[in-house]
Amino acid sequence: MKKIIALLLVFFVFLLSACGADAKQVSTPENASDSESTPEPNMVSIEFPAYQEGKTEYNAQIYETQPFQLQMTLPDGWEVRKPEETVQQDENMLLFTPMELYKDEVYAGYVGFHIYEETEGVPEEQYYQMVYSQIRLGSVCFWDMEPYSPLNKTETRETALAVVNYKELEQMKDPDKSAAQIPYVEVPAIVSYNKEKKVYIGVQFAQGMVDDEQIEEIADSIVLS
């Protein structure tokens, strides 16, 4: 009788082990599929200066600045590309070594950089005006940041939204039109600076390529280091 009971106990334990193994075999693929379905953030990293094409004796100081990294998360389907041709600096191109943004093979904007020098005695609330002075005060193209309200701020870095106002160069070439007759085109943008490195970047988007939520998400993800 004792042998029969012992055999029954062994058989019962064997059944429990088999059921447990079957349960593991069923649950493992489900967990794996859940992890595979989670989309990875589209984080990109760009080193500026991004290249040396376009360097002249007049802008050598900018091109020779100590390299720094920009990290940001772009919407799904976006990517960063180096321009196929050397970008010529013109009145509407106020940032250096621009890298182009594409959304599903469609041009979506660009991101470039610049440097700045500190002026003593500038109040903290006006510091951004000093940083972005090269791009804020143009007549053919200017970056408007008013009212200035940083979205992402630390002791050394600050990021805010902006609007780029520019006049189309093709219209500027029209001899029958004066500059005052040509309206400004307005597109959304982002600016960000690093106080330690004395550098800043600007992201200018093409018309209709981003909505307000996407712009804020991109801006909030930016890190300059």
N, C-alpha and C positions, 0 to 999 in steps of 0.2 A: 504493500500500500504506500509506504514511504517513497519507494522508487517511482511510483506512478505520479505522486504529488510533485516530486522533484522534476520529473520530466515535463509535467504541465507548467510548472513555474518557468522552466527554461524556454519552453515554447512561447509562453506569454511575453517574456522579456524580448524574445526574438521578434515577435509581431510589433511590439512598441518601437523597437529600433528601426524596423523596416518602414513603419509609418512616418517616423521622424525623418528618415532619409528622403522619403518621397516628398514630404513637405518642404524640405530644403531645396530639392530639385525644382519644385514648382515656383518657390518664392525668389530664387536667385535670378532667373531671367527677367522677372518683373522689375526687380530692383535695378538691374542693369539697364533695362529699357528706359526707366524713369530718369536715370542719370544721363543717358545718351540724348534724351529729348530736351534737356536743359540747355538753352543756347549760351554759348560762350560770349562774354562781352567783346566788342570789336575795339579793343584797345590798341592804339598805335603809338609809336615812339619815333620822334624826329630829332636828329642832331643838327643844331644850327651853329655856325653857318653850314648850310646843307650842301654847298658846292662852291667852287671858286670862279666859275664862269661869271663874267660881268665885272670882275675886279679891275679897278683903274687906280691911278695915283690919287684920285680925289676921294675914293671911298675905301682905300686900303685899310684904314683904321677899323672900319666896320667888319670887313672880311677877315681881319686878323684877330678879332675878339676871341677870347678863350671859349672853346666849344661848350655848349650846354644842351640839356635835353628837354624836349617838350613831350609830355605824355598826355594823351586825351582819349576819351572813348567816343567813337563815332557811331552813328546809327547803322543798323545792319545793312549790308550791301554797299557801304561806302569804302573807299580806299584812297591812299595817298600815292601820288606819282610825281616823279621829277619831270619838269617840262621837257618836251621832246626837243625844243629849240631854246637857245639861250634867251632868257627874258631880258628885253631891253628896258632899262629904267626910264619911265616917262612920267608925265605929270599926274597920272592916275595910279602909278605904281610907287607907293611911298615906303614899302617894306622891302627888305633885301632877301636874296636867295629864296624866292617863293617856291613852295611846293603845292602842286595842284590837288584839289579834292574832286573825286568822281563818285557819282551815285549811279550804279548800274550802267556804266559806260557813258554817262551824261555829265558834262562839266558842272560842278556844284560850287566852286569857289577856290580860294587859295589861302595859305597861311605863310606868313613871312616874319622877319624879325628886324629889330633895330636896337641901337644902344642909346644911352643917355648919360648925362653928367648931372650930378647933384649941385644945387645952388644953396648956399647956406642961408638960414633964416626963413625958409619956406614953411609956412604953417602946415601941419599934418593934413588938414582938410583940403589943402591946395596942392599936395604932393603929386597927385595924378596929373595935374595940369602941366607941371614941370616935366614929368616922365614922358608924356605924349605930345609935347610941344611940336615935334616935327610933323605930326600928322593931323593935328587939331586945327591948324590955322591956314590951310591952303585956300585958294580961290577956285581952282578947277576941280579939286578933290579935297575933302576934309572929313575927318572922323568925328562925329558928334557923340559925346558921352553924357550929355545933360538930360535930365538930372542924374548926377553920378551916384550910383548905388551899388557897391560891390556885392557880388553873389558869393564869392569864395575868398576868405581873407585869413592870413596868418601874420606872424610878426615880420616875415620877409617877403611874402607873396600876396598878390591881390588880383582878382579877376572881376571884370564887369562887362556889361553889354554895351553895345554902341550901334550907331547907324552911320554907314558910309554914304556920303553925298558926292556924286561925281557927275561931270558933264561928258557925254560921249564924244570921243576923239574924232569920230567921223563927222559929226555935226560941227565940231570946232574947226574943221578944215573947210567948211562951206564959206566961200568968200562973201556970200550974200547975207550972212548972219553974223551979228556981233556976239561976243561971249555972254553979254547980259540977256540976249534973246533966247539962249539955249537953256532949257530947264534942267534942274538937277535930277538925276536918277538916285533913288534911295534904296539901299539894300541892308539887311541886318548884318551885324558883325560882333566879334568878341575881342576884348583886349585883356592882356595879362602881363604883369611885370614881376621881376625878381629884384628886390632891393639890394641883396648881397652882390649879385653879379652885374647889376646896372644894365640889364637887358629887358626887352619886352617883345611880345609877339602880338600879331593881329590876325584874326581869322575873318576873312570877308566872304560872304556867301553870295551865290548868284540868285537872281530873283526867282521866287517861288520854289526854292529847293528845300527849305526847312520851315517848320512851324515853330511857334513860341516855345512849346514844351521841349522840342528837340534842341533848340538853341540853349535853353537853360540847362538841360542835361549835359550837353557838351561843355558848356562853361564851368559847371560845377565839377567836372572831372579833370580839368586842366591842372597840371603840376609842372612847374619850371624848376629844374634842378641842375 
